[in-house]
């Protein structure tokens, strides 16, 4: 279905046209009528698409075809505007700022030639829009049916409760774990109802597990009920059905409102303090639970409530109401996967034909997420068959989660189709790509990056992507993966909507008639002859065997990412200065052939560059003073970085390799938000390392006042000597220092520095300590914003009888925020890879 891509593509075009039609651009008055007419036509299309998005069924073929046309028209419209912008900026020299789109047009509409070019583009776009609308009007028979066929569809998940117990695999272990969570702890005879919320992505067996527990335990209760809330529930109907199961004598009245039903259920359950067991299956929204929960009295000791959901926030809400437990569903382990696979196909593993044993093992490995270098065609067709199975049960299950997303989240999820199967996706990299593509819109009170983080967290929360790596310090999600089944679904959807063109994946073939909008090269893929990539907005190259295309063919690129491309050479970046819309450039594990960044990147003022895990020095030209975002690992930082006033991120700066003048000047980078420093004094004489810390400390204090949010330092040497400096002097007002995260990686400190009490906005702190005193705890308790504390302790310095950890735990319990407290042991040779 092309709906999500079509609506997403229209929004930026409408925004740009609205600005063009404003009073600010009076020189365009000759074509303002055409602009407004085109805007009205596209706005009408957008309104219709929004209406279609409320329908639960797929559109009919005619509507689907029309939406494809709208999507391509939207892309072409934006391409025309962006192409004009690129031509303008290219003529203005290296100081041009192409992303100030409307500012560029404003300066150029005076000349007759420029006005003529704009007028012709607008006229052509309007003609195409009218043709698309008229063609649709001629053949459409009426308004889109919201859900005509829904009443004939059966929710296959609902049938899970009728599955024969002998056919269920891998349920007994989780069943016993849930029962254990529901068990009476014996502490008090008067306990509130026990609550367990089962959470997991669609298809993992949430409903099946809840039903197994329900069937085993329900006989010991005065009354019981098992109901599915579903995605868009009629709450009154749900509550009526719950009551009819609890009270066999209840007969639903013709008209009952929600408060009346809640009162009836509560009165029935509180009468004689009935012990009840209620399962509310498939809750999608916190609001749904908030409506339902008031019917269940908290005074009925010995009662049980089980809920199931795909969404973590819903599970948390269910448990917070009754102080319950969250049970996270897990995929089948290897033993049960084999049992299910062989049992369903051959009745048992022993009955598997010998000629199918090898391929069966490989299929099982694929299901477990393991990679294989060589696949037979039948294995590659697994999952990819989703493209030809529109009524597949798994497609329907995943579709429910997909269509429940807001429009911008659908776009962000579809974007994950660019990544290879089983790929570990770095969170920061993904958010930067989203921002570069224009998918993230700044929300009130949040930065653009924070808005991107909220999108990422929402997809995690809905179990559509899975956490892959957690931070060693504070446990935050660092990277994610997409389950194979979900990836197959979004690849199918992205290809269908011409959202992404994928080359190098068996079974996924580009349509040469489609314009390429986003291009992903995988598995040594090569762009086939005849495929035009001039309209591509992003290029993603994965692996050392892919043939890297010339940048001269894709002047509209916004995102350019090379992942594990050892074949990359300096020549491949020729012409990068002409990519006037480029927002994000990334190299991850580039080879020796790439030695420098071209000076042409100086023409790209909104560009962010990310150089990761580069195993040698890369030359960064001093001319890129206007760069907005730079992240470097293991690369020499030039002194000219001090001229980059827009710089936001600077990583792994070796203090002792820089001059004192540089360290003092560092404090002038007022837009810096993240900074990581290395103090490696090993091999240096005291006089060589004793001076520079004082210089950089002064700069750090200035940066924190200007907006520095995250500071990470690695100290390979005497940490107390370095931290004895007054890093953050007392300030007026006390809130002047905005630092929110402070990570210190070192062998040990003998105490918490007294200046740390000035960090009133600090939320996350990691500090290495071997002993603790009351003064240390007092400083930590006095940090009003603290929410996470991590203490690292040198291996070999731990006395199992000391009160070290307990002292910190008591201090955090006494803190108003009740910060989370974690601790770790570090080896004598400190691992600094966390920076």
N, C-alpha and C positions, 0 to 999 in steps of 0.2 A: 504494500500500500504506500502511495507516494505522499501521503498527507503531511507527515512530520517534516519532510525535507522541503515540501512546497511552502508551507507556512513559514518555516525558518528562513527560506531564501527571500521571501517577500519583504520581511521586516526591514533590513538595512536599506533596500531600495526606497521604500516609503519614507524612511527617515531622511535620506539625502534629497529626495524630491521636495519634501516639506521645507527643508532649509533653503533650497533653490528658489522656492516660491515666496520666501519671506521678504520683508521690506529691505533687508540688508543688501539685496541684490537687485536694485532698481534698474540697473543697466540691462537686465534680462526682460524688461517689460514687454518687448516685442514678441517674446515666446512664452510669457508667463501664463497665458491662457492655455497653451498646449501642455505646459507642465502641470497645471491644475487639473486639466482634463485627464491626463495620464494618471495622475495621483488618484483621482476619483475612481477611475476604472480599476486600478490595482487594489484600491481600498475595498471596493465591492467584492473583488475576487478573494481578498483576505478574509472579509467577513463571512463569505460562504464557506471558505476552508475552515474557519474557526467553528462554524456550525457543524460541518462534517466531522470535526474532531470529537464532538460530543456523542456521535453515533458509536454504538458498540460493535456494529458489524462492519466488515470491509465494504467499500463502495462497489457499485456495479461497474462493469467494464467501461461504460461510457464516461462515468464520473472519474474513474481511475485514469483514463486516457487524457481527460481534460486537465486533471491535476498534474500529470506529467508535463503537459504543455505549459501550464502556469509556472511550474518549477523551472523549466528551461528558459522561459521568458524572463523570469526573475534573475537567474544567473546571467543571462545575456545583457539585461539592463544594467546590472552592476558592473559587468565587464566593460560595457561601453563607457560608463562613467569613470571607472578606474583607469581605463586605457587613455581617456582624455586627460585625466590627472597626471598619468605617467608622462605623456607627451609634453605637458606644460612644465612639469618639474625637470625633465631632462633638458629643457631649453634654458633653465635658470641657473645652471652651474652647480657646483658642489654644495653651495649653501642652501639649496632648495629644500623645503620641508614638505614632501609630497603628501604626508598624512594630514596636513592641514588642508584637507580637500577643498572646503568651501573658500578658504582664504586664497587658494590658488586660482580658483575660477573667478573670484571677485576681481583679481588683478588682471585677468585676461579677457573678460567679456567685452572690453572696450573695442578692440580691433574688430573690424567687420568680418575678417576671416574666422576668428575665434567664435564670434556669435553665430556665424553660418554653420560652423561645425556642430555646435551645441544644438542649434535649431533642427538640423537634419537628424541628429541622433534621437532627439526627443520625438520628432515627427515619426520616425521609423518605429520607435518603441510603442508609440500610441497606436499606430496602424496594426502592429502585431497583436497588441492587447485586445483591440476591438475585434480583430479576426478570430482570436481564440474564444472570446466571449460569444460572438455570433455563432460560431461553429458549434459550441456547446449548447446554445439555446435552440438551435435547429433540431438537434437530435435527442436532447434530454426530454423525458416524458413527464417530469414533475420534480418535486422537492425530494431530497434524499430521505429514504426511509431510515428512521433511527435504529430500529432493531426488529424488523418484521419477522426475521427467521429465528430470533432468539428463543422463542417459546418452543421451537422444535429441537433445539440443541440440548444435549445432555452434558452436564458438567462431570467429566470422567473422574475428577478428584472425589466427588461425592460418592461414587461407587466403590471407593477404596475400603469403606467400612464393611462391605459385604464380601471382601476377598476371603477365600478359605484360609484359615490359619496355617494349614500345612504348606501353603504355597508362599508364605511370607518368609523372607530370608533376612537375617541380621537384625531382627526386631527385639529379640529376647533380651539382649544386653542393655540396649537403651531403655527398654520397658522397666527392667529392674532398677536402673539408675533413677528414672523418674519416680518410681514407687518409693525408693529410698528418700528422695527429696520430700515426698509427701508424708513420710512416716512420722508418727507421734514421737517427739523427743523426750517426753515424760517429765518435762520441767514443771508443767502446770496443768491442772485439769481444765482451766478456763483459758483456752487459746483461741485466737481468731482463726478464720478459715485458712487452710493451707493453700497456697497458690503456686502453680508452676506454669510458666509461659514457654512453650516450645517454639523456637524460632529457627527458620532455615529457608533456603530458596525453594521455589516451586519445583516439585518433583522429587524432593529428598525423602518424603514420607512423613511429613508433619502430622497429617490427618490420620494416617495408618497407626502411628505410634500412640497418638492420643486415644484412638479407639481401642487399641489393645489394652491400655491401662484402664480405660473406662469399663470395658467388658469384664475385666478381672476383679475390679474393686466395687462396682456399683451395687452389688447385692448387699453390702453391709451398711446401706444408708436408708434413711426414711423416704427419700425421694431423689430423683435424678433426671437429668436432661442432657441431650447432645444436639446442638444446633450449629449450623454454619451461618456466619454473618455475611460473608461474600463481599465483593468489591463495592457495590453500591446498594447497601441494604435499606429496606424499609424497616426502620427501627421498631415501629409499632407492630408490624407483622412478626418480626423476630421475637419480640417480648411476648407476644400472644402465643407463639409456638412453644417458647420456653415454659410458659405457665401451663399450657395444655399438657405438657409432658410431666411437669411437677405435680399438677393437680388433675387427676383423671376425671374429676367431676366438673371441671371448668369448660364452659362453652362460650366461645368468643361472641361478644355483642356486635351488632351491626356497626356501631361507631364507638370506638374507644380511643382516648388520647393517651399519650405516653405517661404523663403523671399518674393517671388513674391505674394503668397497668402496673407501674412500678409499686404503687401503694398496695395493690392486691397481692403482688408476689411477696413483698416484704411482710405483709400481715400473715400470709399463709405460712411463710417460713419461720417467722418468730413465734407463731402459735405452737406451744409445747416445745419450743426451741428445737425444731426439726434439724437433724443432720442431713445436709444436702450434698450432692455431687453433681456439678454442672461443668460441661465442656462447651466452650464457645470457640468454634473452629473458624479459621480463615478470617481474622480481623485485619483490615487494611489501614484503618485510620484511628488515631488516638481519640478523635471525637466520638467514634462509634463506641469504644470502650467506656468513655466518660458517660455516655448515655445509659449503657447497660449496667455498669457496676453498682449504681444506686439501688438496684433491686435486690442485691445480695447483702443481708445483714452481717455485720462483722462480729456480732455477739454469739453466733451459732457455733459453739465449740465442736471441733471434730469434723467440720465440713471441709469440702475440697472444691477448688475451682481450677480447671485447666483451660488455658487459651493457646491457640496456635496462630502464628503470623509469619509473614516473610520479612517483617520490618522491625529492626532492633528497637526503634523508639517506641513502637507499640508494645513490645515485650517489656520494656522498662516501665512504661506507664502502668501496665497490668500489675506488675510486681510491686511497684511503689504504693499502690492502693492498699495492699494487704501485707507488705513486707515479705514478698514471695521470692521465688528462685527463677532464674532464666536457664533453660536447657537448650544449648546450641546443638542442632542436628549436625551429624558428621556423615560424609559419604561412606559407603560400604568399604570395609577393609579388604585386603587381597583374598583372604580365605572365603569370605562370604560372597565376594564378587565372582569368584570361580564357581562357587556352589550355585549361585543364581544363573550364571551364564550357561553352564553345562546342563543344569537341571531343566531349564526352559527349552534348550535346543535338542538335547539328547537324552533327557531324563537323569543322566548321571555322567560324571567325567569318564568313567570306565567305558561307557558306550559311545564315546566320541570316536569316529573313524580315524584311523592312523594318519590318513592323508590330509586330515583337517586339523591335526593337533598343533602343528607349528603356527598356522595362520590364526587359530583360536587363541594361542598364547599371545600373539602379536596384537590381536584385537583387544584382549584384556589389558595389555600394557597401554594401549592407546586410551582406553577408558580410564585408566589410572593416571593419565596425564604424562606418561613417559614418552620421550622422543625416540623415533627410529629414523635412521638415515635413508632407508629404502622401504617404500611401501608398495604393496601390490594394489592394483586399481580398485579391488573390492574394498580394501581397508580405507582408501581415500574417499570412497563413496559414502562411508558411514558418516552420518551427520550432514554431509553435503546434500544428501537426499532431501533435506528439509526444503530445499528450493523447489522441489517438485511434489511436496507433500503438504499442501496448504491446510489440510484438515488433520494433520498429525496431532496426536494428543500432546506431545511435548511442545509443539509450536503454540498450541492453544494455551498451555500453562504459562509459557514465557511471555506470550502476547499480553496476558492479563497484567503482568508486571510492567511491561513496556508501555501499554496504553494508559496506565495509571500515572505515568510520569508527566510533569509539566513539560511544555514544548522545548525549553532550552535544555532540560535534562535528557530528553529524547535525542537531541542533537549531540550532546556530549557523549551519550552512550553509543550512538551509531559511529562516532569517531574512533572508538576502540577497534573497529573493524580493520584499521590500517595495520595493526600489530600482528605478527605471526602467531601461530598456535603455540601455547605454552610459554609465551613470552612474559618475562617479569617487567612490569611497566612501572618506572619510577614516578612517584606522585608529583614531584616538583616539575619534572620534564613534561608530564601530561598536562598539568595546569598551564605551563608556559605555552604549550601548543594550543590549548583551548583559547587562551587569551590572544595569541597571534592570529588565530583563525577568525577572531571576532565573535566567538560563541558566548563569552562571559561579559555580562553587563554589570557595571558597578552598582551595588545596592547601597542605600542610604546608611551612612555610619560605618561602612566597610570599604577597604581598598579593593581594587580589582583582583588582586591575588587572593585576598581573604574570601571574596565572593566565589572564586574558583575553588578554594578549599571547601567551601560549603557544598558546592556541586559534587565534588569528589566524595565527601563524607555522606551525602545523601545516597549516592549509588552504593556505597559500602553498607549503609544502614538498611537499604532495601535488598541486600544480598544479591545484587546484580553483578557486582565485582567482589572478589575475595581478597582479603589482606594476604600479602605474600611475605613481607618482611616488616617487623616491628622495630622501632628504635630501641637500642640497648639501654638507653638512659631513662626515658620517660614513657616508653611503650607506645608511642604514636605510630600510626601506619606510615611506613616509608615507601612501600610499593604495593602493587596489586597484580592479580591475575584475573583473566576471564575464563570461566569454565568452558570447556569445549562445546557443550551444548548451547550455552548462551552465545558464544562466539559464532557458531554456525548460524544461529538465528540472526544476529546483527549483521553478519557478512551478507546473508541472504537479503536482508532488508536494505542494506547500504547499496548493494549492487542493483537491486530492483529499482531503487530511487535515484540511481546514478549519483549517489553521494560520494562514493569512492570507486576508483578503478584499481583492481588488484592484479598484479602480474607475477607469476611464478608459483601460484598455488594450484595444484591439480584440481580440475573440476570447476575452476573459476576463470572464465574466459572473457576478456574485454570485448565489448560491442564496438566495432570500429565506427558505427554510425553515431555513437554518443560522443559528446564533447567531454574531455577529461576534466573533472573539477578538482579531484585530489588523487594523487598517484602514490601507490605503495608497491615498491619493488622488493620481492622476497625470493629466497631460495635460488639465487643466481638468475633471476628473471631478466629478460631483455625486452625493451619496448618494441613491439612488432611493427613492421613496415606499414605505413598508412595510418597509424594511430597518431592523431594530432594532439599535442599536449600544450598548445599555446594558451589555453584557458585554465590551466592548472593553477590552483591557489596554494597547494602545498605539495611537496615532494619528500617522500620518506624512503630512504634506501637502507635495507637491512642485509648485512652479511658481506663477506669479502669477495663473493663471486658475481654479484650483480654488476651489470654494465652501467656505469654512471652516465646519465644523459647530459648534454650540453645545457648550460643555463641560458643560453641565448634564445632558446625556444620557448621559454616560460617567463615572460616579463611581469606576469601578475602574481608571482609567488609571494606568499605571506609567511610561510613556514618552510624551512629547509633543514632536514635532519639526516645526518649520516651516522648510522649505528653499526659499529664493528666493521668499518670499511677500511681495511688495511690497504686496499687498492687506490685509495684517494690520494691525489697528487695536487700540487699547486695549480696546475693547468686546469683542473676541473672547476676551479672557482673563477676562471676568466669570465668577465662580464657580470660579476655579482653586483657591481656598482650600478647596473641598470635595473636591478630589481627594487624599484623605488617604493614598493609596498612591503618589503620584507621586514617582519617584526621579530622573528626568532630564528637564530642560526645555531646549530648544535653539532659538535663533533664528540663521539664517544668511541674510544679505542681507534683513532685514526692511525694510519701507518707512517712510516718514515718518509713517504713521498710528500707529505704535507709539512712544510717547514715554516710557513708564515701565513698570516692573514693579509689579504690584499689591501693596499691602501685605499682601494675604491670603496671599502665599507664606510669610509668617512662621509660618503654621500647619503648614508642611510641613518638619519638622526634618531629614528624610533626603534632602532635595532637592538636586540638583546642577544648576547653571545654566551654560549655555554660550552666550555672546553672541559671534558671529563676524562679522568684516568689516562691522560696523555703521558707516555713514558719517556718523553724527552722535552727539551726546551722548544717552545714555539715562539716565533718572533711576532710581537704585537706592535703594529705601527703606532707611532706617537700621534699621528694625525686623527685618531679616532676619539678626539677629546669630547665630542658630544654624545658618545655612546651612553644609552640609558641604563643598560644592565649588563654586567660582566661577571661571570663566575669561572674561576680558574682553579684547576688542581694540578700540582706538579709542573707549573709553567712559570717562567720568570716574569714578574710584574714590572713593567717599565716605570721609570720615574715620572713619565708623562701622564701616568694614571691620575696624578693630582689635578690635572686640567679637566678631568671628566666630571664636571659638576653635577651631571645627572646620574652618576653611578649609584646603584642601589645595593649591589651585592659584591663583596670582594672576599675571596677565599684563600686560605693557606698562605698568608703573608709572613715571610720569615723576617722577624724583626732585626736579627743580627746581620742580615745581608743588605739592609738598607741604610742609607746615610741618616745622620741625625736631622738634617734638613728635611728629608723625606718624611720622617716620623713626626716632625712638628707640623709639616704641611698637611698631613693626613687629616687633621682636625677640621680642615676646610671643606671636606666632602660632606656637605650638610644634608644631602639626600641619601646617604648611606644608611641602609636598614639592617644588613647582616654583615658581620665581619668575623673572620677567624684568623688568629695569629699563632705563630710558632716562636717560642723562646727556646732555642737549642744552643745551650752554652757549652756543651761537651767539647773539650779540646781548646777552649778559649781561656785566655788569662783573665784574671779578675778585672783588671783595668779596661779590658776590651768589652766586657759585658755588663759592667756595673752602671754605666752611664745611660745607655739607650732605653732601658725600661722607664726611667723617669720621663724621658721625652715622649714616648708613645702613650704613657698613662695620661698625661695632660691632654693629648689629642682625643683619647677615648672618652674622657669626661665631657669634652666639648661635643663630641659626636652624640653622646647619650642625651645631652640637653637638646640637640637638634633633631632627634628622632630615631637614633640607633635602637633597634629592638632586640637583636640577638648578638651576643658576644661569646665566642668559643676560643679558648686559649689552651695551647699545649705547652707544657713546661718540661723540658728535658734538662734538669739541673736543679739547683736549690730554689724550690718554689717559695719558701718563706722569705728569702731575700728579695725576690721579685715582687711579691705581694705585700711587702712591708710598706711600699710606697702608698701614699694617700690617693688611691685610685679615684675615689668619688668623695671629694671634700663636702662638708655640710653646705647645703645650698639654701637659697631663699628665692622662691618658696621651696619647701621640702620635696615637692613633686616634680622638681625640675628635671630629674633623671628619668628618662622614659624606658630604660632597659627592662625588658620583660623576661628574657632568657639568658642565663649565665652558666656556661659549662666550663669547668676547670679540670683538665686532664693532667695529672701529675702523680708523683709517687706518694707524697704526703704533705699535709699542713699540720702544724702543731696547734692550730686554733683558728676559729672563724675571724677574719680580719674585722676590726672594729668599724672600718669605713663601709662595710656592707649594710649597716643599718640605714644608710642614706638611700638605698635602693627601694623606695616605697612602692614602686610599680612592678617589682620583680615577682614573676609568677612561677618560673621554673629555675631550679638551682641544682647543679651537681657540683660537689666539692669533695676532695680527697682528705680523709682524716683518719688518724689511728687512735686518738683519744678525745674525750669530750669533757668539758667543764661546764659549770653552771653559767658562766659568762657567755660561752658559745651558744648554749640553748636559749639564753635570754635574747641574744641578737636574732636568732632564727625565729623565735616566737614573736619578735617585734616587727617582722616584715609583714605589713598588712595585706599585701597582694599575693602572698605565697600560696601556691596550690599543689606544687609537686616538689618534693625534696628527694635527692638521690645522694647517698653517701658511698664513696668507694674506699676500700680499705686494702692496704698492701698485704699480699699473701705472706704468711709466716709471722704476722704481727698480731694475730687474733688469739685472744685468751678465751676459751669456751666458758669460763666462769665469770667473765666481766659483765658489766651492766650496759655495755656500749649501745647495742641496738635498742634495748628496752628504754634507755634514756631518751633517744630520739623519738621513739614511738609515743612516749608519754608527752613529750614536748609538742608533737603534732596533734595529739588528742586535745591538748589544752589550747591550741590555736583556734581562733574563731572560724577559720575556713576549713578546718580538719583536713589539711593537705595530705595527699597520698605520700607514703614514705616507702622507698625501696632502697636496697643496698646491694653492693656487689664486691667481689674480691678481685683484685687486679694482680697480675704476675709481677715479679720483680722487674722484668723488662717490660715497661709499659707499652700497651698496644694503643697507638694513636690513630688508628684507622677511623675512629668515630668522628673525627673532625672533617 
